[in-house]
Amino acid sequence: MPLRNQPSSPRPALPLSELERKIMTPLRNLKSCRKLKGADFFYIGSVGRKPNWFARPIPIRVSKACRKSFFSALRDVRREFNLLPPTAGGVQPQRL
């Protein structure tokens, strides 16, 4: 039986613009997401060895279908990539 907490290979970190592009590319052609303009990214800090970040759609109010598609795309991107941490100390949530 495999161990639960096996160390995984580190995920590459990308800047905000690259992450937004990877999230938004599959959503551009969806009719339900035509109002979607981009994504707000928030970098909370590092918990252990893993950076803690999340994103939300711009505008915040979108249809349920669009929200579901957005967060599915976000889930897929988070599995592959990390957010490149901000360089300046004390930087608050970042918006593209």
N, C-alpha and C positions, 0 to 999 in steps of 0.2 A: 504494500500500500504506500503511495507516495506521501511525502511530508506536506503538510498544509502550507507552511511558511517557507517555501523554497525561495532562495534568492533568485530574482529575475535579472535579466540583462537590463542595463540602464536605457531609458528611452531618450532619444535625442531631444534637445530643447530648441524650440523655434521662437522667433520674435512674434509679436502680436499680429502683424500684417500677414505673415505666412499662415498662422493658425486661423485667422478669419477667412482667408482665401480657401483653406481646406474645408472649413465648415460650410461656407456659403456656396461653393461650387455646385454641389448636388442639389441645392435648394433653389438656384436661380431659374430653373426651368419648370418648377412646380407652380401650377396655377394658384394653389392655396397660399403660396408664400410670396405673392407679387408685391405686397406691402412691406415686406421685410427689407430693411435698409442695411443692416449690418449686425454687429454683436458688440456688447459691452464686456470687457474682460476685467476680472478682479483677481489680483494676486494677494493672497492672505499671508503667505509666509511658508516656511518649511516645517512640516511635522515629521520628525525623524529624518529619513533620507529622501522622502518624497515631497516635492513642492505641492502646495495646496492652492489651486486656482479654479475658477469657474467662469462661466459666461452666461449672458442672457440676451435675448433678441432685442433689436431696436426696430421699431417701437416695442415697448413691453406688451402692449395689448395686440395680440395676433390671434388668429383663429386656432381652435383646438388642433386641427390637422397640421397647421403650420408649426405650432409649438411642439407637437409630437415629432415632426420631421426634424426640427431644429435640434431638439435634445437627443434624438437618435444620431444625428450627424456629430454633435458634440461628444457623445459617448464614444463613437468610433475614433474620433481624433484624440481624445484623452487616453485611449488605450495604446495609441502609437507614439504620441508626442507629449512632451512637457512644455510649459510656458517658460521662456527665457526669463529669469528673474530680473527685476529692475536693478539698474546699477547704482542709482543714487539712494542713500539711506533715507528711511522714513517716507518713501513714496506711497501715496495713498492709491486707492483703486484707479486703474488706468482705463481710459476710454479711447477707442480708435477714432 
